Amino acid sequence: MTHPPLLSLRQARIDREGAVVCQGINLDIDGSRVVLAGTGADAIVDAIAMLATVSHGYVLVDGHNVTTHSHLGHVGIALFEPPLPPRMTVEEYLTLSLRTLGLSRRLADASAHESLALLELSSMARCPLRSLAIPERRVLSLAASMIPESKTVVASTPLRGLEGPDNEYVLSVLGRLSTHRRMLVSASQANGTWAEQNLFIGATHVAILAHDALLWSGPAAELMNGAPKYALHIAPSPSTMAQISDHASNTVHSEHDFIAALEDAGFAPQGRPPWITVSLDNNARTTDILSIASKTGVIIQELIPTVPPLAPRQTPQKPPPSDIEPALNTNAPTVDSTTPPSTEHDAETPSDE
């Protein structure tokens, strides 16, 4: 029996606080580790996390309908900044999170300990939440997403703003999580900030979305190792529109002419107007695209760089421990997730209240 795609959207419209933040997107994407990036990605993950509403069409996660909330209890959700009661410990918080899903006290306790053990975070169990540094709060959110019987976790921008050891620490925990769950992870920018680029090269598939269109989707290796790609938002120029209104069709250079010219020039355009994606080889320049647009009567309203190939990284001075599981990005150095990088924990033991 085949499993459903990790994420499916059909003409999805998503509203947040009464405003439309995403609309008209169709997408089917599957894989064990999928990354969503761009403005549309934030809206989709917010809808899954019940921070926004699907008001038209549908969004399915692992076959569960977000519109009807049938994904709750079946799909784990790792929020970017979950509210953390400062007087609780890590294990108390995890148990409480599971109890709110309807689990018995015994099962919630057992599941909380299991999640920490699987992610090699057991040393955090009795740490008070008020003592946690930012990267530790991020991995706690990941641990809370490992609800029993679920096969999928959705994580909202877990690497946003993290650099150096903090980034590697959270990345290593994501790697452990990916051995136990299928993962849908969002990145805050479509062109991949350095802090988040490890998400892309460690993914199996990537989708880049504007608020109203799918810009590109496919295997992560094709995006990261191929030629740099740009998403173009195009429209006919005012002079072209005037020719169309005068029925001078023989002189009109349409969007299709623009796409054909890009194909002839070797830019390998993909997609349908108003959004298309092009690839630039070593000899191509963005000015060449602008020149073709001018000749064919098309205006490029937006030109968005997608994730560029990574620059070489420095080799770590010290090899990673051999007993650590591989991180989500297998090319990145692995750090010991049992030793948080930023701050030491408060030695105070909380009282039982």
N, C-alpha and C positions, 0 to 999 in steps of 0.2 A: 504493500500500500504506500503510495507516494504522499509526502506531506505537502501542505499548501505553501505558497510562497511566504517568505518571512514578512513581506509588506506588500499590500495591494491597495491602490487607490483608484476610484472611478469618479471623475468629475467632482472631486471633493472640494467643498467650500468649508472653510474653518473660520469661525468668528471668535474674537477675544474681546471681552468687555464691550460688546455691541459693534465692533469694527471688524470688517473683513480683513483677515491677515493672509489668507491663502485661498485660491479658487481655481477650478478648472483643470486640476492636475490628474493625469492618468499615469499609473506606474505599477509595474509588477517587478519585484526584485527579490532574489533569493540568495542564500549563502549562509555560511556559519558565522561570519563576521561582516556585517554590512554597515557602512558609514553613510550618513546623510549629511549634506552640507548645503549652506545657502539659506536665504530668508525663508523659503518654503519649508526647510527642514525643521527650523524652530517651531513653526506652527504645527507641523505634524506631530512632533514629540510632545508639545504642549497638549494637543488633543488626546494623545494616548495617556498622558499624566493627569487628565481631567482638569487642566488649567485653561482649556479652550474647548469650543463646542463644534462638532461636525453638523452643520446646518443643511447640507445638501450632499448628495452622492453618498459614498461610503469610504471608510478606512478599515482595512482588516489587518490585524497583526497575528501571524501564525494561524490564520483562519478564523480568528475571533473578531467580532464586529465591535469596533470602538463606538459607533453611533449608538448602539443599544447597550453599551457598557458590558458586553458579555466577556470582554477580555479580563475584567477585574477578577483576581484570584487565579488566573491562568497565566498571565504575563507579569513578570516582575518589573518594577519601575524604580530606577535610581534617579532621584531628583538631583538637580544641580546644587541647591541649597535647602535641604529639608530643615524644618524647625526642630531643634534639638533641646529638650528640657535640660538645663545645666546641672541639676542635682542628680540626674540619673547616671548610671554606668552604661557602658557599651552593651553589655549583655542584657541589662534591664530594658534598654531602648529597643533592642532587637526583639526581645520577647513581647513587649508591648505592641510593636508593629505587627507581629504575626497574630497576636490576640485580636487586633482590630479586624483581621480577615476572617475571624470565626474559629480559629484553632483553639483547641483545649490548652490549658496551662502546661500540661505535660508535653504535648506535641510541640508547642511554641518554644518551650525551654530546650527541648532536644534539637529542634531545627535551628535555633539561634547558635547553639554550640557547634552544630555540624557546619553551618555556614562559615563561622570563624575558622574552624579547623581546615575546611577545604581551601580557603583563601590564605591560610597560614597567618592568621591574625589573632590566634588564641591569646597571645600575650596582651592584647588590648582589652580583654573581656571585662576586667574590673576597673578599667580607667574611667574616671568621671568625664562626662561629655564636655564639661567646661574646660578641661585641660587639652582637648584635641586641637592640633594645628590644622590648617586648611587641607593639606593632602590626606590627613587621617580622617577628616570629616567626609572627604570624597570617597574613600574606600569603605567607610562605614555605610554610606548610602548604597554602595555596590553590594555589601553584605546583606543589607536589608531587602534587596531586590531578589534574593535567592529563596523565594517562597517554595514550599514543598510541592512536588508534582509538576512544577512549571518547567517548560522546556526553553523558554525565551526570556531574555532580559532586555529592556529598553533603557539606555543610559543617556542622560542629557548632559552634553558637553563636559565630560569628566576631566578633561585635560585643560580646560580653559584657564588661561592666566598662569599656568604652572611651568616653571623652567627648571633645568638642571636636575638635581637629585629628587626634588619633589615630583617632577614630571615622570621620572623613571620609576619612582616608587608606585605611583598610581598605575602606570602602564604595566608594571609587573603583576599587580593584582588583577587588572583587566585580563592579562594573559591567563592567569589561573582560572578566572571566571569563565573564559571562553572554552576551557576544556570540559565544562559541566553544563553550559547553556549555549544556545544560539544567541547571538548578540546583535542588537540594532543600536548603534551609537551615533550621536549627532556631534558635529563640529560647528563652531561658531562662525567660521568664515569659509566661503567656497574656494578661496585661493590658498587655504592652508597656512595659517600662521605657523611659525617654527614650533611653537609649543604643541600644536596638534598634528603636525605632519606625520608623526609616528602612527597615528590612527589610520591614515590612508595606506601607508606601505604595509601595515599589518593586517589590513582588511582583505576579505575575499572579493567583495564587490562594493562599488561606490555609486551613489546617485547625487547629482548636484541639481538643486532646484531653485528657481526664482519663485516669487510669491504666486505666479500664475502660469508656470510652465516647468516642465522637466527639461533641464539644459543638457544633461548628459548622464548616462548610466551604463555600467558595464563592469568587467573585471578590474580590480584595483591595479593589477600589474600593467594593464594596457594604459591606464591613466598616468601612472607614475613613471613608467619606463619609455613611453612613446614620446612623440614630439609634443611640445607645449600646446595646450588647447585654450581657445577663447570662445566664450559664449557671446553671440551677437543678437541684440534686439533690433530688428530692422523694420522700416516702414517706407512706403513710396514717398519721394520728395514732393513738395507742393507743386512744382512744375509738372511732374508726372501725373499727379492727381488732376491737374487742370486739363491735361491731354486726355485723360480717361473721361472726364466730364464732357469734353468736346467730341468724344467718340473717335479720336484720332488714334485708333488702335495700331495702325501700322507704324507709328512713331514712338509707341510706348515701350519703355524698357521696364519690365515688371520685376518683381521680386524673384520670379523664376529665372529670369535672365541673369540676375545677380548670382544666384546659386549655381547656374550653369557656368558662368564665368569663373567663379571660385573653383569649381571642379576642374575646369580646363587649366587653371593656374596651379593645380596640385594642392589645394587647401583642404581637400576631402571633407566637404560640408556634410553635416548630419542634422536631422530634425526637419521641422516644418515651420514656415513663417508664422508668427513674427520672431520666433526664437530658433536659431541654428547654432551649431558648434563647428568650429574649424580647427585644423591642426596646422602648426607652423613648423616646417623643417628648418635646418640650419641656415638656409639661404633666404628664407622668407621673412618679411617684416610686416608689422601691423599697418604701416603706411601703404603697403601694396593692397591691403584689403580696402582701405579708405579710397584709394585710386579706383579700384573696381566698382565700388559703391557709387562714386561720382559719375563714372562713365555709364552706369546702368540706371541712373535716376533713383537711387535708394539712399535713404538716410539711416545711418547707424546710430540709434538712440542710446544704446548702452553697449559697451565692450568690456566683458568681465573675464579676467584671467582665471582659469581653473588651477588646480594644484600643479605647480611646476616640479620637474625632477629635482630630487634632493641634492644638495651639495654634500661632498664627502664629510663625514664626521670624524673627529679625532678618535684614535684608538685608545681605549681606557688603559690607564697605567697598570691596573690590577685586574686579572681575569676574574669573571664572576664565579661564585661558588658553584660546584658541580651538582649540588643537590637541589638547586633551585629550578622550578619549572620554567620553560621558555616564556618570555613575555609576549604580548600581543604582536609587537614588532620584533621579529626574530633577529633583525639586524642591529637592534639597539642593545646596549649593555644592560644587564639585569642586576637589580639591587636586592638586598635582603629585605623583604617586606615585613619581617618581624622587627626591624629596627627603623622606625620612622625617621626621616631625615631632618626635620625642622627643629622640634623642641623636645625636651624631656618631659615625661608626664609628671604631674603633680603627685607627690608621694602620699598625699592625704588619702585615707580610706574613707569613703562616704559612710555615714551612719544609715542604718535601716530605718526609714521613716514610713 
